[in-house]
Amino acid sequence: MLNTLWILLSYLAGSIPFGLVIAKTFCHIDPREGGSGNVGSTNVARLCGKKYGVMTLACDILKGAIPVSVAACAMHGSPLFWTLTALAAIAGHLFSCFLRFKGGKAVATSIGVLIPLAFWQLVVSALVCLFVIWKTEYVSLGSLTLVTLFPILLALSGAWSVLPLALIIMVAVYWSHRANIRRLARGEEKSWLKKA
């Protein structure tokens, strides 16, 4: 019963649209009405400035990291339990009950859920992601690189218990970025630095 309640609470935590809250509170704008129309950190940075984008990123990471850390450590959860907790937080971000079951693209929250589970593999993947973003100015391409490389590093390091979650995350992020992938293929993707 307690485990089921925690999974539900993890979904609710994941559903909190921090990008919308931060953009409306500090910039008096609705990120759904400008830029890419997304409530994630990239669009908030594009519309409100880097500081608020970083703030959104941090909050979206924490709403994934905290539930999984508690599930894996404080509650001594099994791999199945912390996997379901992680997926609940990610599902909340993708399908927020506070946004009529719409949401962000789940990258930041996915990073958050993976921090307590496979830290060094995540760090390597994130560094490669940042390099791709630096070279291309496309956060979408960096994000896709991260979720593709991460399962490979898990397999190479023998972290099999995290691999199923990583593969589900990869599929979810590719699905949420399907429009970005089409724009990348056409050479029409937007730089995160530009408002238009």
N, C-alpha and C positions, 0 to 999 in steps of 0.2 A: 504493500500500500504506500509506504514511504517512498519507494523507488518510483512508483507511478506518479506520485505527487511531484517529485523532483523533476521528472521528465516534463511534466506539464508546466512547472515553473520555469524550466529552461526554455521552453517554447515562448512563454510570455516575455522572458528577458530578451530573447532574440528578436522579438517583435517590436521592441521599443525603437522607434525611428529617430535615433539621435541626430541624424543629418537634418531632418525636418525641424526638430526642436532647436538645434543650434542655429540653423539658418534663420528661422523665424525670430528667435530671441535676440540674436546679435546683429543680424543684417536686415531683418524685417522683410524677408522674401521667402517665397515658397519654392524650393529647388525643383519641385515637380513641374513648375511653370517656366523654367529657363534651362539653358544648356542642353544637356542630354535628357532632362526630365527625371533623373534618377536621384534618390535620396542618399546616395553613398558619398564617401569622402571625396572622390574625384570631382564630382559635380559641385559639391559644396566648396571645394578649393577653387574651382573654376569661377564660381559665381560670387563667393564671399571673400576669397583670399586664402593663402596657404595656411595661415594660423588656424582658421576655422576648419579647414580640411583636415589638418593634423588632429585637431580636437575630436572631430567626428571619427577619424580613423582609430584613435585611441579608445573611444567609447565603444565602437563596434567590435574591436578586438577583445576588450574586457568582457563584453556580454557573452562572448564565447568561452573565454579563458576561465572565468570564475565558476560557471556551472560545472565544467568538466573537471577542473581542479578539485572541487568539492566532491564530485562523484568518484573520482579516481583515488583521492587521498583521504579526505575526512570521512567519507562514507564507505571506504574500502571496496569500491565497486569492481565487479568483474569487467572484462573487456566488452561484453555485450551491454552492460549497463552504461559504461561511459561512452560507448559508441552510440547508443540510443539517445543519451543526454546531448552528445555533440550534434547529432542529426536533428534533434528537436530545436536546439538553438539556431542552427543553420536554416531550418525550415521556417522558423519565426522571422528571420531576416528576409528570406525570399518571399514569404507569404504572411505578412504582418496582419494580425487581427485588428491592429489600430489603423491600417491603411486599406481596409476592404480587401485584405488578402493579396495585396501587391507589396512590393518591397524593393530591396537593393539587389546586388549581384552576388552577395555572399562571400566575397573574397576576404574581407577584413575579419568577419566572424569565423570563417574557416581557419584563418591564421590563428585566431584566438583559441579555438578548440584544440588546435594541434600543439600549442606551446607546452602544455604539461605532458604531452604524450610522446613527442619525438622532437626534442628541442634542437639538437645540432643539425639534424636533417632539414629542419625548417629554416634554420639560420642560413645554411648553404643555399637552399632554394630561394630564400628571400634576397640574398646578396646577388644571385644571378638575375632575379626579377628586377631589382633596382638598377643593375647594369643595363638591362634591356630597356627599361624606361628612360634611363639617362641617354642612351644612344638614339632612341627612336621618338621619345616624348609621348609614347602610347602606353598608358597604364594598362589598357586591355591586353596588349601583347605581353607585357610583363607578367600580368596575372595568369594568363594562359601558360606562360613558361613555368611559373612557380608550381601550378597544380599538375603539370606534366612531369616535371623533374622530381617532385617530391616522392611519388610512389616508386620511382626508379631507385632513389637513394634508400628508401625503406627496404626494398628488395635486396639491394647490395649489402646492406648492413644487417639483414636478417630480422628486422623488426616486423615480423609477420602479423602480430596482433593488431597493428595499426593500419596495415595495408588495405583491408576491406573498406575502412572508413575513408582512407585517402583516395581510393578508386571511385567511391560514391561522390566524394567532393569534386573530383576531377570532372565527372560526368555532369554534376550540377552546375559547376562554373562554366563549362563549355556551353551548356544549355542556356544559362543566363546571359552569356556573351554571344549568342548566335547572331544578333544584329551587328555587333562589333566585328565579328568574324567576316560577315558579308562586306562591311565597310572596309576592313583591312584588305580583303581580296580585291576590292575595286579601287583601292588607294584613296578612300574618302574618309578614313577614320580621323576623329578630332584629337588634336593635341590637348593634353590636360592643362596646358598653360594658357590656352586661348578660350575666351568667353564665347566666341561665336561658334 
